[in-house]
Amino acid sequence: MGMSWLNQEIKGFASTVLTYQRPSTSETAQIAMAIGGKQNPLYSLLGSQPGTLDLIQQTPENAVRSFSFDAGDLDFTTPTPETGDQVLEVINGVSCVFQVMPPVSGKLAWEWQNEFRQSGARYLVHTQLVATQ
């Protein structure tokens, strides 16, 4: 057992299939992603009624969220995350667009979730909510 086994467990039990897209090249993929990550100021997304979205303790302008996924699942021309990529997630009936960007000035928009980057390597992308529909 090792990182490959752990990656499969995360995919099977702690992930949701979400849309990852790169608007600059029109590439799109359905990827099993775990929401959250280390040292991430998660916020609560709750709807008081179906079709509504209430952000708790943060405003839409600064709402951040991280997504973790198997590096091998990003089968794009450039197979690493890029600033400007987007993760689409439906929360309580509301379509949310999270854009990949650094969480704070001076930080990277993504990082390796496991430091050894061997089989089972995972990306941790940092995003900010930029639109709801």
TORLOVEX-728921 format. One record per residue (C-alpha): residue number from 1; residue in one letter; x, y, z. Coordinates in steps of 0.2 Angstrom, whole numbers, plus 2048, in hexadecimal, padded with zeros to 3 digits. Example, Ala and Ser with C-alpha at 12.3 -4.5 7.8 and 13.67 -1.06 7.14 Angstrom:
i  aa  xx  yy  zz
1  a  83E  7EA  827
2  s  844  7FB  824
//
This chain:
i  aa  xx  yy  zz
1  m  800  800  800
2  g  806  812  7FD
3  m  801  822  7F5
4  s  7F8  819  7E6
5  w  7ED  80F  7F3
6  l  7E9  81F  7FD
7  n  7E5  828  7ED
8  q  7D8  81B  7E8
9  e  7D1  81C  7F9
10  i  7CF  82F  7F8
11  k  7C7  82D  7E7
12  g  7BB  820  7EC
13  f  7B5  827  7FD
14  a  7BA  839  7FF
15  s  7B8  840  7EE
16  t  7AB  848  7E2
17  v  7AC  848  7D0
18  l  7AD  85A  7CA
19  t  7B1  863  7BA
20  y  7C2  86A  7B8
21  q  7C4  876  7A9
22  r  7D2  881  7A1
23  p  7C9  88F  799
24  s  7D9  894  78F
25  t  7D9  884  786
26  s  7C7  87E  787
27  e  7CD  86E  790
28  t  7C1  866  79C
29  a  7C2  856  7A7
30  q  7B7  84E  7B3
31  i  7C2  84A  7C2
32  a  7BF  842  7D3
33  m  7C4  850  7E0
34  a  7C5  851  7F3
35  i  7C0  862  7F9
36  g  7CB  86A  806
37  g  7DD  868  80A
38  k  7EB  86C  816
39  q  7EB  87E  81E
40  n  7DC  883  814
41  p  7D0  890  81B
42  l  7C0  886  815
43  y  7B0  88F  816
44  s  79F  888  817
45  l  793  888  808
46  l  782  885  80E
47  g  771  889  806
48  s  763  88E  811
49  q  757  888  803
50  p  75A  87E  7F4
51  g  762  888  7E6
52  t  76A  894  7F2
53  l  77B  896  7F8
54  d  781  89E  808
55  l  793  8A1  80B
56  i  797  8A0  81E
57  q  7A5  8AB  825
58  q  7AB  8B0  815
59  t  7A5  8BB  806
60  p  7A4  8B5  7F4
61  e  7B2  8C1  7F0
62  n  7BF  8B8  7FC
63  a  7B7  8A6  7FD
64  v  7C5  899  7FA
65  r  7C5  887  7F8
66  s  7D2  879  7F5
67  f  7D0  86A  7EA
68  s  7DB  85A  7EB
69  f  7DC  84E  7DC
70  d  7E7  841  7D4
71  a  7F4  849  7C9
72  g  7F2  83C  7BC
73  d  7DF  841  7BA
74  l  7E4  852  7B2
75  d  7E6  84C  7A0
76  f  7E9  85D  798
77  t  7F5  863  78C
78  t  7FF  86B  79B
79  p  7FB  85E  7A8
80  t  7FE  869  7B7
81  p  7F1  875  7BF
82  e  7F2  887  7B9
83  t  7EC  898  7C0
84  g  7DC  89B  7B7
85  d  7D6  889  7B6
86  q  7C5  887  7BE
87  v  7BC  87A  7C8
88  l  7A9  879  7C6
89  e  79E  872  7D5
90  v  78C  872  7D8
91  i  788  876  7EA
92  n  776  875  7F0
93  g  770  877  7DE
94  v  77B  886  7DB
95  s  789  885  7CE
96  c  799  88C  7D5
97  v  7A9  891  7CB
98  f  7B9  890  7D5
99  q  7C8  897  7CC
100  v  7D9  890  7CF
101  m  7E4  89E  7D7
102  p  7F0  8A1  7E5
103  p  7E7  8A1  7F6
104  v  7F2  8B0  7FC
105  s  7FF  8BB  7F4
106  g  810  8B2  7F3
107  k  808  8A1  7F2
108  l  806  895  7E4
109  a  7F5  890  7DC
110  w  7F9  87E  7DF
111  e  804  872  7E8
112  w  808  860  7E9
113  q  7FE  858  7F7
114  n  80A  84A  7FA
115  e  81C  850  7FA
116  f  824  841  7F2
117  r  81B  843  7E1
118  q  81C  830  7DD
119  s  80E  825  7D8
120  g  7FE  82B  7DF
121  a  803  83E  7DE
122  r  7F5  84A  7E2
123  y  7F3  85C  7DE
124  l  7EC  868  7EA
125  v  7E5  877  7E1
126  h  7DF  887  7E9
127  t  7D0  890  7E3
128  q  7C5  89F  7E5
129  l  7B2  8A0  7E2
130  v  7B0  8AB  7D3
131  a  79F  8A8  7CD
132  t  78E  8A0  7D1
133  q  780  89B  7C5
//
